[in-house]
């Protein structure tokens, strides 16, 4: 929608394992069901892939053989995220140690090891494991054994190896990302990020990927210097383009410990980044791919809050349950929201004191939208984003009310160790 408003011709290819109506009904957006038929049209423009999986093999050929401008990882760079072990090996090659770990071929082997160990562990799949529920941070050995037993009883089976990684007492987790072009990262635009991964306040409930994040662009960053910039030669060799991020734990002594990489646009980080960008929403990406730097950003704190509806985060609701639900307040807040699973359709609105049917924003899935705001401080951005959230209404809306609180609580301690220095309470 932002690209259409900027005067661009937009075609959106949708893939889903089940039929979907998201993005239907929006003027200026042409929906296509076979992207290959439109590649000739896209030759002189920009192709944006928001994921890092099924289309990369084909898109790599388009960019290598025909010089298409494709804002996406390559097969090789995506492997650093898809295979946890590959990411860990890349970090080891630049001298970054990872917390001690043991690998296992089965859940039963991991359980036997945890039972005999003398410390708490974190369980993580090592390979391309889609089931994010198979990541668990235990309180102690018994807790880990109990959780593993439950997974075995439920019939869970690993798709590859898994690891038990030593649990580190921490101040918190922090990430930093950069934009990678043919000449390396764009200089002086690192984005520090604090994720809120669980469904409920205070990091309770099931993992959702991210339920909201606090981000900020900065021209200098300690974690970027430690772990991201040293990866630049590897990423250039792998042909990576677009966003690349690393996540780390900051322990009680102030030391950073590598956790993982993200080699694609993050959810909801992508929309929070968009809230911090100034000017044409697409031109800077095309420019990045040809080695030109035209990205203008705000250095203010940016916050994003995911707004969803049941059966989020499980994606198990029938289409009839999640499609066509009117969203009130979207039109009035459009500059500060980013529609995800939303469509346009006729629905009831108030007009002249009466209920009439008019084109209106409606839900088209469980992950409905992301509200964003920027501010000079975390508190100011937080106040602004929840003012927007309060204006958005649809039945059974779900969102956390504490995005940013844990960052405010920890930011001074992180400052003492040199991290996120530009971010203020």
N, C-alpha and C positions, 0 to 999 in steps of 0.2 A: 504493500500500500504506500509506503514511504517512497519507494522507487517510482511508482506511478505518479505520485504527486510531484516528483522531481522531473517529470517529463520523459521517463524511460518506458520503452515497450517491454512488458513483462509477460513471460510464460512460465507457469508453475507445473512441474511434473510431480504428481502425487503417487506415492507407493504406500500401500497398506496391506496387511495380511487379511483384513476384512474391509468391506466397502466403507467409504468415508465420504462425508459431505463438507469437510473443512475447506474453507476458502471459496465456497460456492456463492455466487451472487454479487461479487465485488466488481464494480466497474473497472475496466482497464487491465484486469488480470485474466489472461487466457489460460484455462486449465487444459493440460494435455495428458494423455494416458500412454503415450509412447514417445519418450524423449528423443530417440534416434531419428525420428522423422523431422525433428526440429533442429538438428545439429547444424545444418547448413545455415539456417537463420541465425544461429548463435555464434557463427565463426568469428565475426568482428566485434563481438560484444563480450559479455562476462557470464561465466557459468559458476554458480555458487552451489556447492554440495555441503549440506550441514552435518552429514554423518561421515563415517570413515570405513564403510564396509562394502556393500554389494556391488557398487558401480565403479569402484576404483580401478579395477583391471582394465575395463573398457576406456575409462576416461584417461588413464595413463597413456594409452595409445593415441588418443586424440591430441594430447598436449605434446607428446614426444614426436609424433610423425607429422602433425599438421599445425602445430604451434597454436592450439586453442588456449585461451586465457581462462584457466580453471582454478578457482579459489577453493582449494581442498588439499588434504594430504595426498601423498603418493601411496601406493601399496606398501613400499618399503618403510616410509615414515609412520604410517598408521600401525604397522606391526609393533612399534615401540609401545603403543598403548594396548593393542589387542592382546599381545603376549606380555604379561607382566615380567617374565624372565628376560625378554629382550630389552625392555626398558631398564631393568636393573643392570644388565650387562653393559648397556650404553653408559650408564652413570659410573659404573666401575671403571670403564675405559678412560674416563676423565678424572679418575682419582677420588670419586665420591663414594664413601662407604654407605652401605645400607644396614639397618639393624639386623643382628644375627637371626638366622632362620634355619629351619629344617624342612625338607621337601618330602612329600608322601604321594604314593600312587592311589591311595584309597582313604576313605573316611575312617575305616577301621584301624588302619595303620596310624593315622593321626591320633585317634583316641588312645591307642595303646601307649604312644609316646607321651601324650599329655598326662596320662595317669601316673607315669613314673617320674615326671619332671618335678623341678623344685621352684617353678615360677609361673607367672601368668603369661598367656600367649594371645596373639591375634591370628585368626584363621583367615586365609585369603586363597582364592583360586589362582593358579599360576598362568593359565592360558586363557583362551577365548571362552570365558564362562559367562553366559548371559544372565544366569540366575544370581542377581546381586544379593539375594538373601544368604548366599553362601559366603558371606564375609561376616565375621563375628569377633568382637572385642570382649574377652572374658574378664571377670573379676579375679578369678584364681583358677587353679588346675581343675578343681571339682566342677566349677561352672562350665569350663570348656568341655570336660568329659560329658557332662549332662547334655550340653547343646549338641555335641557330635552324635551322641546316642539318639537324640531326637531326629536328627537328619537321616541317620541310618534307618530308623523305624519308619520314617516317611517315604523310604525308598529312593532317597536322593543318591545320585551317582555322579562322580566327577567326570568331566569331559577330558580332563588332562591331569597333570600333577597339581597339587595344592601345597601350601606351606603353612607352617606355624612360625610366626615371627615374634620375636621377643617384644613384650609390651613395654613401652617407655613412658615413664611418668612425665607429663607434659604441661607446659603453659597452655599450649593450644596448637591447632593446625593452621597453616597458612599456605597460600598458593601465589604464584606469580606467573604471568603470561606475557608473550610478546608476539608481534606480527612478523612473520618470516617471508621475505622475498628472495629473489635470485642472488642478491648481494648480502644477505644476512638479515638480522632483525632490524626493524625500524629503530633508530636511536632515540633515547630519551622518552619513550612511551611504553614503559613497563606498567602492567596493571596488577596491583596487589589485590588479593581476593580472600575473603573469609566465607566459607560455605556453611550453611545450616542444613544438614542432610536428612534430619528425621522429620516425620510428619507433624509431631506435636511440639509445643513449647518445651524449652529446656532439654532439647535433644532426646525426647521420649518418643516411643512408637516406632513403626517400621521405617526403614530407609526409603527415601523417595528419589535418590539421586541428589537433588538439592531442592529444598523447599523455599529457599531464598538465599541471597548472598549480599555481602557488603564489599564493594570494589572501589578502587581509586587508581587513576593514572598518576604516575610519578616519573620524574626524569632520572632519578637515581634510586637503586634499591639493592640492599645487601643480599637478599636471597637470589635476585637475578644475577648478581656478580658471582655468587658462590656456585650456582647450579645451572642457570639457564644460559648465560652467555658462553660458558665453556662448551655447551652442546652445539654451538653454531656451526663449526666445521662439519660435524656429523650430519646435521640437518641439511646443510647445503649439498653434501655428497648424496644424500637420499632424495634430494629434490623437493623437500617439503615446502608447501606454500600455505599461508594463512596463519591461523592461531596455533600456538604451541604453549603448553603450560606444564609446570611441575608443581607437585604438592609435597609439603614437608611437615614434620613435627618439630616444634621448638621445645626442647626439654627444659627441665628446671634450672639447668646451668646456662641456658641460652644458646645451646648448640643445636644446629639444624640437622635433621635426619630425613633423608629422602624417602618418600612414600610411593609416588606414582607419577606418570606423565599423562597428559591429555593432548592428543594430536588432532584436534578438530574444534569446531565451534561448540562451546559448552552450553548446557541448559541449566539455569536461566542466564548464565553469564553473557551469552550472545546479545540478549535484549538489554542487559544492563550496560554493556559496552556501547550499544546503539544510542542509549540515553546520554552517554558522555560524548558522542561524536557530533561534530559541527559540519554543516555544509552538505553536499550531495552524498546520499547514503551508499552509493554504488561506485562512483568515480574513483574514490581512493583505493578500492580493492583492485580495480582494473589497473590503476597506476602502479600499485605495489607489484603486480605481476610482471610489469615491464621495467622494474627497477627505479620507479619514480616515487617520491615521497610527497603525498598531498594530504595526508591525514591530519585533521585538526581536532583536538580533543579538549574537553574541560578537565581541569585537574581537581575538581571538587569530588567529594565522596559521593558515590552512587549506590543506591540500594534497590534491589528487586525483590518483590514478593509474589510467589506463585499463588494463583487463585484457581481452585479446582472444584470438582464435584464428584460424588460417589460414582463408581467404585475405585476412584483414585486412592492409592497409587498402583492398583493391581491390574487395571485395564481389562476388566472382566465384564463390564456392564454391556447389556444388549444395546444396539443402536437406538432403539425406541426410547430407552431410558435416558440417554445423554444427548440426543439431537433435538433441536428445535425449542430448547428452553430459552425464553426471552431474557436478554441481559439488559437491565436498566442502568443508565448512567454511562454507557460506553461512548455514546456520541459526544457527550459533554466532556469526557476525559481522554479523548482519543490521542492527544499529544503525549499523554503520560502512561498509556497502556500499550501493550504489544500483544496482539491477538494471536493465539496459537491454534486451538481447535475451536474455531468460530466460523459461522457462515452468516449470510444475509437471507432473510426470509420474511414473509408476511406474518405479523404478530400484533397483539393488542398493545396500543399506546394510548395515552391520554391526550386529547386534542379538544380544546374549547370546553373542558369539563366533562367530556364524554369519552367513552372507550370506542376506539376505531381501529381497524386493521391497516397497518402501514408497514413498509419495509423496515426491518429492525434487526439489530445484532442478536444472534441466537447461538447457543452452544452447539458444537458438533463433535464433542468428545469429552473425556474426563479432565484433561489438562487444558483449561479454558484460556487463561491469559496470564501475563506478567505485568504487574504495576511497577513503575520505576519512578525514581526522583533523585535529584542531585542536591547537594548542600555543602556549605563550607565545613561542616562537622558531621559526625555520625548522627548526633541527636537531631540536627536540623534536617538532614536527608530523611531520617526516620519519621519525623513529624510530617513531612510533606508526603511521603509515600503512603502513610496510613490515612492521610486526608483523602488521597485518591481512592484507596481501597474502600473507605467508608462510603464512597459515592457509587460503587459498583454493587449491584444487587441481582442475584438469581437464586432460586431455591436451593437449599442445602450447600451453599458456597462454603468452601473449606480453605483456610489459610492460617498461617501462624501469625501471632500478634507480637512476637518478640524478636523479629529479625533485626540484628544489630546489638541486642542487649549484651550477649556474651563478648562481643568485640569491645564494647565500652568497658566491660569489667576487666579485660585483659590487656588493653592497649598500652597502658602506662608501663606494665611489666615488660611487654615486648619492646617498647621504646628503650628501656634500660639496656637491652641487648642489641640495639641497632636496627630493629625490624619495623617496617611500616611507619617510618618516622614522620611522614607527611600527614598521616591520618590522625585526626584529633577527635576527642570525645564530643 
